[in-house]
Amino acid sequence: MRFFRRILTDIKNRRNIEVYVLSFAAFAVALVSVFADAVLASLGDNIVNSIILATLGLLVLNISTPKVQESSLDDYLDDRSNLGSFEERIKGARKLYIYAPSAANILHGDNAEAIRKEILTRSDGELRVVIQNPDRADAVNILVDQLDRSVEFQVQHLPEELQRTLRQFKLIDSWNTPGTAELKLLDYSPGFSIVMLDPDRISGQVIVEMHGFQNESTRSRMHVIINKRDSERWFTYWYEQFENIWGRAENLQKSETA
């Protein structure tokens, strides 16, 4: 039944029509040859041979055509341990948008150098970063419970990481690179993190990290990877999510003078 349902679905969606037409013709000729040689003879050798040759040609073509690898959810869902090199991921990108509670891991060490080389050395390079507002102690304390204390093996403390990121961004701001870098502060966490590359290009990509509840470590949080060319609908959804966060967040300078 699954076999016939697949055929009906293919025909309905106009897929593999030529395969089914020739297969039906070959099957009909074979059936007639069993029960009615006279009928088969009336068709003529040319027609019969044409059907046979067309069927064989389609079979050879189908064998030689590379099979498309079927994707699964595991191609889009993963954790930090399998994201690969950050420098390789942002290679060739012009825009990098980030929301994360502290963005400490992504803005330091080799990652910061990769951002400088790949994003900020371009005249049209753009780095946007949103982190939690360290002055909102109530929201920060909730995140400490959710993100720091809920993991089995804690290695970070959010208030310290926020201050570390603020200091790091001052260094980034002092680089005087052609590209632009801007940091904003958000009063509360939406429950996920976003890393987005080139939202205005077809090669755009967004990685969404779910903060979860009681993880083994921060590295074990689930990620969803969405390429714009694969799903413009959901890529646009997360782009708009980031734009809403960016619009709601306060400029660093305003927060410091408040």
FIVOKE-563019 format. One line per field, with one value per residue: residue in one letter; y, x, z of N, C-alpha, C in turn; residue number from 1. Coordinates in steps of 0.1 Angstrom, whole numbers, plus 5000, padded with zeros to 4 digits. Layout:
% FIVOKE-563019
res = a / ... $
nY = Y / ... $
nX = X / ... $
nZ = Z / ... $
caY = Y / ... $
caX = X / ... $
caZ = Z / ... $
cY = Y / ... $
cX = X / ... $
cZ = Z / ... $
n = NUM / ... $
//
This chain:
% FIVOKE-563019
res = m / r / f / f / r / r / i / l / t / d / i / k / n / r / r / n / i / e / v / y / v / l / s / f / a / a / f / a / v / a / l / v / s / v / f / a / d / a / v / l / a / s / l / g / d / n / i / v / n / s / i / i / l / a / t / l / g / l / l / v / l / n / i / s / t / p / k / v / q / e / s / s / l / d / d / y / l / d / d / r / s / n / l / g / s / f / e / e / r / i / k / g / a / r / k / l / y / i / y / a / p / s / a / a / n / i / l / h / g / d / n / a / e / a / i / r / k / e / i / l / t / r / s / d / g / e / l / r / v / v / i / q / n / p / d / r / a / d / a / v / n / i / l / v / d / q / l / d / r / s / v / e / f / q / v / q / h / l / p / e / e / l / q / r / t / l / r / q / f / k / l / i / d / s / w / n / t / p / g / t / a / e / l / k / l / l / d / y / s / p / g / f / s / i / v / m / l / d / p / d / r / i / s / g / q / v / i / v / e / m / h / g / f / q / n / e / s / t / r / s / r / m / h / v / i / i / n / k / r / d / s / e / r / w / f / t / y / w / y / e / q / f / e / n / i / w / g / r / a / e / n / l / q / k / s / e / t / a $
nY = 4988 / 5012 / 5015 / 5020 / 5043 / 5061 / 5062 / 5074 / 5098 / 5109 / 5112 / 5130 / 5152 / 5156 / 5143 / 5123 / 5114 / 5105 / 5081 / 5065 / 5064 / 5051 / 5027 / 5017 / 5012 / 4993 / 4973 / 4967 / 4958 / 4935 / 4920 / 4917 / 4901 / 4877 / 4868 / 4873 / 4869 / 4875 / 4901 / 4915 / 4912 / 4927 / 4953 / 4959 / 4955 / 4978 / 4996 / 4981 / 4976 / 5002 / 5009 / 4991 / 5000 / 5026 / 5022 / 5008 / 5028 / 5048 / 5034 / 5031 / 5058 / 5065 / 5049 / 5061 / 5086 / 5108 / 5099 / 5118 / 5129 / 5121 / 5143 / 5147 / 5155 / 5156 / 5169 / 5195 / 5200 / 5203 / 5203 / 5226 / 5214 / 5203 / 5223 / 5232 / 5251 / 5284 / 5305 / 5294 / 5292 / 5319 / 5329 / 5349 / 5363 / 5393 / 5405 / 5402 / 5392 / 5391 / 5378 / 5371 / 5359 / 5368 / 5367 / 5359 / 5338 / 5339 / 5363 / 5364 / 5356 / 5335 / 5337 / 5365 / 5376 / 5364 / 5376 / 5403 / 5400 / 5389 / 5402 / 5430 / 5442 / 5449 / 5474 / 5475 / 5459 / 5447 / 5445 / 5435 / 5433 / 5420 / 5419 / 5409 / 5434 / 5445 / 5460 / 5454 / 5438 / 5420 / 5405 / 5394 / 5378 / 5359 / 5346 / 5337 / 5316 / 5300 / 5295 / 5293 / 5279 / 5258 / 5239 / 5209 / 5209 / 5236 / 5263 / 5290 / 5323 / 5344 / 5373 / 5381 / 5374 / 5392 / 5416 / 5411 / 5409 / 5436 / 5449 / 5437 / 5446 / 5473 / 5472 / 5461 / 5483 / 5501 / 5494 / 5507 / 5499 / 5495 / 5485 / 5485 / 5483 / 5476 / 5476 / 5466 / 5466 / 5444 / 5442 / 5418 / 5382 / 5364 / 5337 / 5323 / 5321 / 5339 / 5336 / 5352 / 5353 / 5374 / 5384 / 5397 / 5384 / 5356 / 5336 / 5336 / 5327 / 5314 / 5306 / 5292 / 5290 / 5270 / 5277 / 5260 / 5237 / 5226 / 5215 / 5194 / 5208 / 5241 / 5236 / 5216 / 5225 / 5226 / 5233 / 5250 / 5251 / 5272 / 5277 / 5303 / 5298 / 5273 / 5276 / 5302 / 5313 / 5306 / 5315 / 5343 / 5347 / 5344 / 5364 / 5386 / 5383 / 5389 / 5416 / 5427 / 5424 / 5439 / 5464 / 5468 / 5468 / 5488 / 5514 / 5512 / 5535 / 5551 / 5535 / 5536 / 5562 / 5566 $
nX = 5008 / 5020 / 5037 / 5020 / 5007 / 5028 / 5033 / 5008 / 5010 / 5033 / 5024 / 5003 / 5018 / 5032 / 5057 / 5083 / 5069 / 5075 / 5088 / 5067 / 5050 / 5065 / 5070 / 5045 / 5038 / 5057 / 5050 / 5025 / 5030 / 5045 / 5025 / 5005 / 5020 / 5021 / 4995 / 4983 / 4996 / 4990 / 4978 / 5000 / 5017 / 5003 / 5009 / 5033 / 5068 / 5084 / 5072 / 5071 / 5098 / 5107 / 5094 / 5107 / 5134 / 5132 / 5125 / 5147 / 5167 / 5158 / 5161 / 5189 / 5196 / 5185 / 5200 / 5225 / 5221 / 5230 / 5221 / 5199 / 5207 / 5188 / 5175 / 5175 / 5161 / 5183 / 5202 / 5197 / 5195 / 5214 / 5242 / 5264 / 5289 / 5292 / 5292 / 5313 / 5341 / 5341 / 5353 / 5354 / 5327 / 5318 / 5332 / 5336 / 5313 / 5293 / 5277 / 5270 / 5249 / 5240 / 5223 / 5227 / 5227 / 5252 / 5270 / 5296 / 5313 / 5314 / 5326 / 5352 / 5388 / 5400 / 5376 / 5369 / 5390 / 5385 / 5361 / 5370 / 5387 / 5370 / 5346 / 5347 / 5368 / 5358 / 5344 / 5316 / 5310 / 5292 / 5286 / 5263 / 5254 / 5236 / 5232 / 5224 / 5211 / 5232 / 5225 / 5199 / 5192 / 5173 / 5163 / 5188 / 5194 / 5175 / 5183 / 5207 / 5199 / 5186 / 5205 / 5231 / 5232 / 5215 / 5228 / 5247 / 5274 / 5288 / 5305 / 5307 / 5298 / 5272 / 5269 / 5296 / 5305 / 5290 / 5302 / 5327 / 5322 / 5314 / 5338 / 5353 / 5340 / 5345 / 5372 / 5369 / 5356 / 5376 / 5392 / 5391 / 5382 / 5371 / 5345 / 5313 / 5306 / 5283 / 5268 / 5241 / 5218 / 5196 / 5166 / 5155 / 5155 / 5146 / 5146 / 5161 / 5190 / 5206 / 5225 / 5232 / 5239 / 5245 / 5217 / 5205 / 5212 / 5211 / 5226 / 5223 / 5223 / 5209 / 5215 / 5198 / 5197 / 5183 / 5176 / 5167 / 5163 / 5178 / 5204 / 5232 / 5255 / 5264 / 5272 / 5257 / 5232 / 5204 / 5206 / 5191 / 5196 / 5192 / 5191 / 5188 / 5182 / 5170 / 5147 / 5130 / 5109 / 5110 / 5136 / 5132 / 5114 / 5130 / 5148 / 5132 / 5125 / 5150 / 5153 / 5132 / 5141 / 5165 / 5153 / 5140 / 5160 / 5184 / 5206 / 5241 / 5254 / 5233 / 5223 / 5245 / 5245 / 5222 $
nZ = 5000 / 5007 / 4986 / 4964 / 4973 / 4973 / 4945 / 4937 / 4950 / 4938 / 4911 / 4915 / 4923 / 4901 / 4897 / 4884 / 4862 / 4836 / 4841 / 4851 / 4830 / 4809 / 4823 / 4827 / 4800 / 4793 / 4810 / 4800 / 4775 / 4781 / 4794 / 4774 / 4757 / 4769 / 4769 / 4745 / 4716 / 4690 / 4692 / 4701 / 4679 / 4661 / 4669 / 4658 / 4651 / 4654 / 4671 / 4695 / 4699 / 4702 / 4726 / 4743 / 4741 / 4750 / 4776 / 4786 / 4782 / 4799 / 4823 / 4824 / 4825 / 4850 / 4867 / 4864 / 4874 / 4900 / 4933 / 4954 / 4986 / 5013 / 5037 / 5073 / 5105 / 5121 / 5105 / 5109 / 5136 / 5165 / 5189 / 5206 / 5204 / 5179 / 5161 / 5147 / 5133 / 5143 / 5128 / 5103 / 5097 / 5095 / 5074 / 5046 / 5052 / 5056 / 5074 / 5109 / 5133 / 5167 / 5194 / 5228 / 5262 / 5275 / 5255 / 5258 / 5251 / 5223 / 5216 / 5223 / 5224 / 5197 / 5183 / 5184 / 5169 / 5144 / 5138 / 5135 / 5113 / 5093 / 5093 / 5103 / 5089 / 5065 / 5045 / 5044 / 5064 / 5093 / 5127 / 5150 / 5183 / 5211 / 5245 / 5279 / 5301 / 5326 / 5347 / 5354 / 5378 / 5388 / 5365 / 5357 / 5378 / 5376 / 5353 / 5361 / 5378 / 5359 / 5338 / 5348 / 5373 / 5368 / 5353 / 5352 / 5354 / 5362 / 5347 / 5343 / 5353 / 5351 / 5358 / 5360 / 5334 / 5319 / 5325 / 5316 / 5288 / 5283 / 5287 / 5267 / 5244 / 5244 / 5237 / 5211 / 5200 / 5199 / 5179 / 5154 / 5128 / 5094 / 5092 / 5111 / 5145 / 5170 / 5202 / 5223 / 5251 / 5267 / 5286 / 5296 / 5292 / 5262 / 5261 / 5243 / 5221 / 5194 / 5165 / 5136 / 5102 / 5075 / 5067 / 5046 / 5023 / 5000 / 5009 / 5035 / 5070 / 5100 / 5134 / 5160 / 5195 / 5220 / 5253 / 5272 / 5300 / 5329 / 5318 / 5309 / 5304 / 5292 / 5266 / 5257 / 5249 / 5227 / 5192 / 5164 / 5130 / 5104 / 5070 / 5047 / 5020 / 5023 / 5038 / 5035 / 5048 / 5076 / 5082 / 5078 / 5099 / 5122 / 5117 / 5119 / 5146 / 5158 / 5149 / 5164 / 5190 / 5188 / 5183 / 5207 / 5226 / 5246 / 5237 / 5245 / 5255 / 5264 / 5284 / 5302 / 5310 / 5323 $
caY = 5000 / 5024 / 5017 / 5026 / 5056 / 5069 / 5065 / 5084 / 5111 / 5114 / 5116 / 5142 / 5163 / 5156 / 5139 / 5110 / 5110 / 5097 / 5068 / 5057 / 5062 / 5040 / 5015 / 5011 / 5007 / 4981 / 4963 / 4964 / 4950 / 4922 / 4914 / 4913 / 4891 / 4865 / 4863 / 4875 / 4871 / 4882 / 4915 / 4920 / 4913 / 4938 / 4966 / 4961 / 4954 / 4991 / 5001 / 4972 / 4979 / 5016 / 5009 / 4984 / 5008 / 5038 / 5017 / 5005 / 5041 / 5054 / 5026 / 5034 / 5072 / 5065 / 5043 / 5070 / 5099 / 5107 / 5099 / 5129 / 5124 / 5126 / 5150 / 5144 / 5165 / 5157 / 5178 / 5209 / 5201 / 5198 / 5211 / 5234 / 5206 / 5199 / 5234 / 5234 / 5263 / 5297 / 5313 / 5289 / 5295 / 5333 / 5332 / 5355 / 5370 / 5408 / 5410 / 5392 / 5397 / 5382 / 5380 / 5360 / 5366 / 5375 / 5366 / 5359 / 5328 / 5342 / 5375 / 5364 / 5347 / 5334 / 5342 / 5379 / 5378 / 5360 / 5387 / 5414 / 5397 / 5385 / 5412 / 5444 / 5448 / 5453 / 5487 / 5473 / 5449 / 5451 / 5436 / 5439 / 5424 / 5424 / 5411 / 5413 / 5446 / 5441 / 5469 / 5448 / 5427 / 5410 / 5397 / 5387 / 5368 / 5348 / 5339 / 5329 / 5303 / 5292 / 5292 / 5289 / 5270 / 5246 / 5229 / 5199 / 5213 / 5251 / 5268 / 5304 / 5331 / 5354 / 5387 / 5383 / 5373 / 5404 / 5427 / 5407 / 5413 / 5450 / 5453 / 5432 / 5454 / 5485 / 5469 / 5460 / 5496 / 5509 / 5489 / 5516 / 5492 / 5501 / 5481 / 5491 / 5474 / 5482 / 5468 / 5470 / 5459 / 5440 / 5441 / 5404 / 5372 / 5358 / 5322 / 5317 / 5329 / 5339 / 5340 / 5353 / 5358 / 5380 / 5383 / 5403 / 5376 / 5343 / 5327 / 5339 / 5315 / 5317 / 5295 / 5295 / 5281 / 5270 / 5277 / 5247 / 5236 / 5216 / 5208 / 5189 / 5219 / 5250 / 5231 / 5206 / 5231 / 5223 / 5244 / 5248 / 5258 / 5274 / 5284 / 5311 / 5291 / 5261 / 5280 / 5317 / 5316 / 5306 / 5324 / 5356 / 5347 / 5346 / 5377 / 5396 / 5382 / 5397 / 5430 / 5431 / 5425 / 5451 / 5476 / 5470 / 5469 / 5501 / 5516 / 5511 / 5548 / 5555 / 5528 / 5540 / 5576 / 5566 $
caX = 5000 / 5029 / 5042 / 5010 / 5005 / 5039 / 5030 / 4998 / 5016 / 5042 / 5016 / 4996 / 5027 / 5038 / 5070 / 5086 / 5058 / 5080 / 5091 / 5055 / 5044 / 5072 / 5069 / 5032 / 5038 / 5065 / 5042 / 5014 / 5035 / 5048 / 5012 / 4999 / 5028 / 5018 / 4981 / 4978 / 5007 / 4984 / 4977 / 5014 / 5022 / 4997 / 5015 / 5045 / 5081 / 5090 / 5066 / 5075 / 5113 / 5108 / 5091 / 5118 / 5146 / 5130 / 5125 / 5161 / 5174 / 5154 / 5167 / 5203 / 5197 / 5181 / 5211 / 5236 / 5218 / 5234 / 5210 / 5199 / 5208 / 5176 / 5179 / 5167 / 5162 / 5197 / 5210 / 5194 / 5195 / 5227 / 5246 / 5276 / 5301 / 5293 / 5290 / 5325 / 5349 / 5333 / 5359 / 5350 / 5313 / 5316 / 5341 / 5329 / 5301 / 5295 / 5269 / 5269 / 5240 / 5241 / 5217 / 5230 / 5227 / 5264 / 5278 / 5310 / 5321 / 5315 / 5333 / 5366 / 5398 / 5400 / 5364 / 5370 / 5399 / 5378 / 5351 / 5377 / 5392 / 5360 / 5334 / 5350 / 5377 / 5351 / 5337 / 5302 / 5308 / 5283 / 5284 / 5253 / 5254 / 5227 / 5233 / 5215 / 5215 / 5237 / 5219 / 5187 / 5196 / 5162 / 5164 / 5200 / 5194 / 5167 / 5191 / 5217 / 5193 / 5182 / 5216 / 5243 / 5230 / 5207 / 5236 / 5253 / 5288 / 5288 / 5318 / 5306 / 5289 / 5266 / 5273 / 5310 / 5306 / 5285 / 5312 / 5338 / 5318 / 5314 / 5352 / 5357 / 5334 / 5353 / 5384 / 5365 / 5352 / 5388 / 5400 / 5390 / 5381 / 5362 / 5331 / 5307 / 5302 / 5274 / 5263 / 5229 / 5215 / 5182 / 5163 / 5151 / 5158 / 5135 / 5146 / 5169 / 5201 / 5206 / 5236 / 5227 / 5248 / 5240 / 5202 / 5200 / 5217 / 5205 / 5234 / 5221 / 5221 / 5207 / 5216 / 5190 / 5200 / 5173 / 5183 / 5164 / 5161 / 5186 / 5212 / 5244 / 5264 / 5260 / 5275 / 5247 / 5219 / 5200 / 5206 / 5184 / 5203 / 5183 / 5197 / 5178 / 5178 / 5162 / 5134 / 5130 / 5098 / 5115 / 5147 / 5126 / 5108 / 5140 / 5153 / 5122 / 5127 / 5162 / 5150 / 5124 / 5151 / 5173 / 5145 / 5136 / 5172 / 5189 / 5220 / 5250 / 5257 / 5221 / 5222 / 5255 / 5243 / 5209 $
caZ = 5000 / 5008 / 4973 / 4956 / 4978 / 4968 / 4931 / 4936 / 4955 / 4927 / 4900 / 4920 / 4924 / 4888 / 4898 / 4878 / 4853 / 4824 / 4846 / 4853 / 4816 / 4803 / 4831 / 4823 / 4786 / 4792 / 4817 / 4792 / 4764 / 4787 / 4797 / 4762 / 4751 / 4776 / 4767 / 4731 / 4707 / 4678 / 4695 / 4701 / 4665 / 4654 / 4672 / 4650 / 4658 / 4656 / 4684 / 4706 / 4701 / 4708 / 4741 / 4750 / 4741 / 4758 / 4790 / 4789 / 4783 / 4812 / 4834 / 4825 / 4830 / 4864 / 4874 / 4863 / 4880 / 4915 / 4942 / 4963 / 4999 / 5020 / 5049 / 5084 / 5115 / 5126 / 5097 / 5113 / 5150 / 5170 / 5200 / 5203 / 5202 / 5165 / 5152 / 5138 / 5136 / 5141 / 5118 / 5090 / 5095 / 5092 / 5063 / 5035 / 5056 / 5058 / 5086 / 5119 / 5143 / 5178 / 5208 / 5238 / 5275 / 5277 / 5243 / 5262 / 5243 / 5209 / 5213 / 5229 / 5218 / 5183 / 5176 / 5182 / 5158 / 5132 / 5136 / 5130 / 5099 / 5083 / 5093 / 5105 / 5080 / 5053 / 5047 / 5046 / 5075 / 5104 / 5138 / 5160 / 5195 / 5222 / 5257 / 5290 / 5308 / 5339 / 5357 / 5357 / 5387 / 5389 / 5353 / 5357 / 5389 / 5371 / 5343 / 5369 / 5382 / 5347 / 5329 / 5355 / 5384 / 5364 / 5346 / 5361 / 5356 / 5359 / 5344 / 5341 / 5362 / 5342 / 5361 / 5356 / 5320 / 5313 / 5326 / 5306 / 5274 / 5282 / 5285 / 5254 / 5234 / 5244 / 5229 / 5197 / 5195 / 5198 / 5167 / 5144 / 5116 / 5084 / 5095 / 5122 / 5156 / 5180 / 5213 / 5230 / 5263 / 5268 / 5300 / 5300 / 5282 / 5255 / 5262 / 5232 / 5216 / 5180 / 5157 / 5123 / 5092 / 5062 / 5066 / 5033 / 5011 / 4998 / 5016 / 5050 / 5079 / 5114 / 5144 / 5172 / 5206 / 5230 / 5266 / 5279 / 5315 / 5335 / 5308 / 5314 / 5303 / 5282 / 5253 / 5253 / 5245 / 5213 / 5182 / 5151 / 5120 / 5092 / 5059 / 5040 / 5008 / 5026 / 5043 / 5037 / 5058 / 5090 / 5083 / 5080 / 5112 / 5132 / 5114 / 5126 / 5161 / 5161 / 5147 / 5175 / 5201 / 5185 / 5185 / 5222 / 5235 / 5247 / 5234 / 5256 / 5260 / 5271 / 5297 / 5311 / 5315 / 5329 $
cY = 5013 / 5026 / 5024 / 5040 / 5066 / 5072 / 5075 / 5098 / 5117 / 5119 / 5129 / 5154 / 5164 / 5153 / 5125 / 5105 / 5101 / 5083 / 5059 / 5054 / 5050 / 5027 / 5008 / 5005 / 4994 / 4970 / 4958 / 4955 / 4936 / 4914 / 4908 / 4901 / 4877 / 4859 / 4865 / 4879 / 4878 / 4897 / 4922 / 4922 / 4924 / 4952 / 4969 / 4961 / 4968 / 4997 / 4994 / 4975 / 4993 / 5016 / 5002 / 4993 / 5020 / 5034 / 5014 / 5018 / 5048 / 5047 / 5030 / 5049 / 5073 / 5059 / 5053 / 5083 / 5098 / 5108 / 5111 / 5124 / 5130 / 5132 / 5145 / 5155 / 5167 / 5166 / 5192 / 5211 / 5196 / 5205 / 5218 / 5226 / 5202 / 5211 / 5237 / 5247 / 5275 / 5305 / 5307 / 5292 / 5309 / 5337 / 5337 / 5363 / 5385 / 5413 / 5398 / 5399 / 5387 / 5387 / 5368 / 5367 / 5373 / 5376 / 5364 / 5349 / 5332 / 5355 / 5375 / 5354 / 5347 / 5339 / 5357 / 5383 / 5375 / 5371 / 5399 / 5412 / 5396 / 5396 / 5426 / 5450 / 5452 / 5466 / 5486 / 5462 / 5455 / 5441 / 5442 / 5429 / 5430 / 5414 / 5416 / 5426 / 5443 / 5449 / 5463 / 5436 / 5416 / 5400 / 5388 / 5376 / 5356 / 5339 / 5331 / 5316 / 5294 / 5287 / 5287 / 5278 / 5257 / 5236 / 5221 / 5203 / 5227 / 5255 / 5283 / 5310 / 5343 / 5368 / 5390 / 5383 / 5386 / 5415 / 5424 / 5411 / 5428 / 5455 / 5449 / 5442 / 5468 / 5483 / 5468 / 5474 / 5504 / 5504 / 5498 / 5509 / 5498 / 5497 / 5487 / 5480 / 5482 / 5472 / 5474 / 5461 / 5457 / 5437 / 5426 / 5394 / 5366 / 5343 / 5315 / 5326 / 5328 / 5343 / 5340 / 5359 / 5363 / 5378 / 5388 / 5395 / 5362 / 5332 / 5328 / 5326 / 5321 / 5304 / 5299 / 5285 / 5282 / 5268 / 5265 / 5249 / 5224 / 5208 / 5203 / 5200 / 5229 / 5245 / 5221 / 5212 / 5228 / 5235 / 5240 / 5257 / 5259 / 5282 / 5291 / 5304 / 5279 / 5265 / 5295 / 5321 / 5317 / 5314 / 5339 / 5357 / 5351 / 5360 / 5388 / 5395 / 5390 / 5412 / 5435 / 5433 / 5437 / 5464 / 5479 / 5473 / 5484 / 5502 / 5516 / 5524 / 5553 / 5548 / 5532 / 5553 / 5576 / 5566 $
cX = 5009 / 5034 / 5032 / 5007 / 5016 / 5037 / 5019 / 5002 / 5025 / 5034 / 5008 / 5005 / 5036 / 5053 / 5072 / 5076 / 5063 / 5084 / 5078 / 5049 / 5051 / 5071 / 5055 / 5031 / 5046 / 5057 / 5031 / 5018 / 5038 / 5035 / 5005 / 5007 / 5026 / 5005 / 4976 / 4990 / 5002 / 4983 / 4991 / 5020 / 5016 / 5002 / 5027 / 5057 / 5086 / 5085 / 5071 / 5090 / 5115 / 5105 / 5102 / 5130 / 5144 / 5130 / 5139 / 5169 / 5170 / 5160 / 5182 / 5205 / 5194 / 5193 / 5223 / 5234 / 5222 / 5221 / 5211 / 5198 / 5196 / 5181 / 5170 / 5168 / 5176 / 5206 / 5208 / 5195 / 5208 / 5230 / 5259 / 5288 / 5303 / 5291 / 5302 / 5332 / 5341 / 5340 / 5355 / 5335 / 5310 / 5324 / 5332 / 5317 / 5304 / 5288 / 5268 / 5260 / 5239 / 5232 / 5221 / 5230 / 5240 / 5273 / 5293 / 5319 / 5323 / 5323 / 5347 / 5375 / 5398 / 5388 / 5364 / 5379 / 5393 / 5368 / 5358 / 5381 / 5381 / 5349 / 5339 / 5360 / 5371 / 5344 / 5322 / 5300 / 5300 / 5282 / 5274 / 5253 / 5244 / 5230 / 5224 / 5220 / 5219 / 5231 / 5205 / 5189 / 5185 / 5162 / 5176 / 5200 / 5185 / 5175 / 5202 / 5212 / 5191 / 5194 / 5228 / 5241 / 5222 / 5216 / 5244 / 5267 / 5290 / 5303 / 5318 / 5296 / 5284 / 5270 / 5287 / 5312 / 5301 / 5296 / 5324 / 5335 / 5318 / 5329 / 5357 / 5352 / 5341 / 5366 / 5380 / 5362 / 5365 / 5397 / 5400 / 5390 / 5371 / 5347 / 5326 / 5304 / 5294 / 5269 / 5251 / 5226 / 5200 / 5178 / 5159 / 5154 / 5146 / 5135 / 5154 / 5180 / 5201 / 5220 / 5232 / 5238 / 5241 / 5225 / 5197 / 5205 / 5211 / 5213 / 5233 / 5218 / 5218 / 5208 / 5208 / 5193 / 5189 / 5180 / 5179 / 5163 / 5168 / 5194 / 5225 / 5254 / 5258 / 5262 / 5265 / 5233 / 5217 / 5201 / 5197 / 5192 / 5194 / 5190 / 5186 / 5173 / 5170 / 5148 / 5134 / 5119 / 5104 / 5128 / 5142 / 5120 / 5118 / 5147 / 5145 / 5123 / 5139 / 5159 / 5141 / 5132 / 5159 / 5166 / 5142 / 5148 / 5177 / 5203 / 5229 / 5252 / 5245 / 5220 / 5232 / 5253 / 5229 / 5210 $
cZ = 5000 / 4994 / 4964 / 4960 / 4973 / 4953 / 4929 / 4940 / 4944 / 4915 / 4903 / 4919 / 4911 / 4889 / 4891 / 4869 / 4841 / 4829 / 4846 / 4839 / 4809 / 4810 / 4828 / 4809 / 4785 / 4799 / 4808 / 4780 / 4769 / 4790 / 4785 / 4755 / 4757 / 4771 / 4752 / 4722 / 4695 / 4680 / 4695 / 4687 / 4658 / 4657 / 4664 / 4658 / 4662 / 4669 / 4696 / 4709 / 4707 / 4722 / 4749 / 4752 / 4750 / 4773 / 4794 / 4791 / 4795 / 4824 / 4835 / 4830 / 4845 / 4872 / 4875 / 4871 / 4895 / 4923 / 4952 / 4978 / 5007 / 5033 / 5061 / 5094 / 5121 / 5118 / 5101 / 5128 / 5155 / 5183 / 5197 / 5199 / 5187 / 5156 / 5143 / 5142 / 5133 / 5130 / 5104 / 5087 / 5091 / 5080 / 5051 / 5039 / 5057 / 5070 / 5096 / 5130 / 5154 / 5189 / 5216 / 5251 / 5278 / 5265 / 5246 / 5254 / 5229 / 5206 / 5218 / 5221 / 5203 / 5176 / 5174 / 5170 / 5145 / 5128 / 5130 / 5116 / 5089 / 5082 / 5093 / 5096 / 5067 / 5055 / 5049 / 5057 / 5087 / 5114 / 5148 / 5171 / 5205 / 5233 / 5268 / 5297 / 5322 / 5350 / 5361 / 5365 / 5388 / 5377 / 5353 / 5366 / 5384 / 5361 / 5350 / 5373 / 5370 / 5340 / 5336 / 5364 / 5380 / 5357 / 5356 / 5364 / 5352 / 5357 / 5342 / 5351 / 5354 / 5345 / 5357 / 5341 / 5313 / 5314 / 5317 / 5292 / 5273 / 5280 / 5271 / 5243 / 5233 / 5236 / 5214 / 5192 / 5193 / 5186 / 5155 / 5130 / 5107 / 5087 / 5108 / 5133 / 5167 / 5190 / 5220 / 5241 / 5264 / 5282 / 5305 / 5288 / 5275 / 5255 / 5252 / 5229 / 5201 / 5175 / 5143 / 5114 / 5079 / 5060 / 5052 / 5021 / 5011 / 5006 / 5031 / 5058 / 5093 / 5123 / 5157 / 5183 / 5216 / 5244 / 5274 / 5294 / 5320 / 5324 / 5315 / 5315 / 5293 / 5268 / 5248 / 5249 / 5230 / 5204 / 5170 / 5141 / 5108 / 5082 / 5051 / 5028 / 5010 / 5030 / 5046 / 5047 / 5072 / 5092 / 5086 / 5093 / 5122 / 5129 / 5121 / 5141 / 5165 / 5160 / 5159 / 5188 / 5200 / 5188 / 5200 / 5230 / 5235 / 5243 / 5246 / 5263 / 5268 / 5284 / 5307 / 5317 / 5322 / 5344 $
n = 1 / 2 / 3 / 4 / 5 / 6 / 7 / 8 / 9 / 10 / 11 / 12 / 13 / 14 / 15 / 16 / 17 / 18 / 19 / 20 / 21 / 22 / 23 / 24 / 25 / 26 / 27 / 28 / 29 / 30 / 31 / 32 / 33 / 34 / 35 / 36 / 37 / 38 / 39 / 40 / 41 / 42 / 43 / 44 / 45 / 46 / 47 / 48 / 49 / 50 / 51 / 52 / 53 / 54 / 55 / 56 / 57 / 58 / 59 / 60 / 61 / 62 / 63 / 64 / 65 / 66 / 67 / 68 / 69 / 70 / 71 / 72 / 73 / 74 / 75 / 76 / 77 / 78 / 79 / 80 / 81 / 82 / 83 / 84 / 85 / 86 / 87 / 88 / 89 / 90 / 91 / 92 / 93 / 94 / 95 / 96 / 97 / 98 / 99 / 100 / 101 / 102 / 103 / 104 / 105 / 106 / 107 / 108 / 109 / 110 / 111 / 112 / 113 / 114 / 115 / 116 / 117 / 118 / 119 / 120 / 121 / 122 / 123 / 124 / 125 / 126 / 127 / 128 / 129 / 130 / 131 / 132 / 133 / 134 / 135 / 136 / 137 / 138 / 139 / 140 / 141 / 142 / 143 / 144 / 145 / 146 / 147 / 148 / 149 / 150 / 151 / 152 / 153 / 154 / 155 / 156 / 157 / 158 / 159 / 160 / 161 / 162 / 163 / 164 / 165 / 166 / 167 / 168 / 169 / 170 / 171 / 172 / 173 / 174 / 175 / 176 / 177 / 178 / 179 / 180 / 181 / 182 / 183 / 184 / 185 / 186 / 187 / 188 / 189 / 190 / 191 / 192 / 193 / 194 / 195 / 196 / 197 / 198 / 199 / 200 / 201 / 202 / 203 / 204 / 205 / 206 / 207 / 208 / 209 / 210 / 211 / 212 / 213 / 214 / 215 / 216 / 217 / 218 / 219 / 220 / 221 / 222 / 223 / 224 / 225 / 226 / 227 / 228 / 229 / 230 / 231 / 232 / 233 / 234 / 235 / 236 / 237 / 238 / 239 / 240 / 241 / 242 / 243 / 244 / 245 / 246 / 247 / 248 / 249 / 250 / 251 / 252 / 253 / 254 / 255 / 256 / 257 / 258 $
//
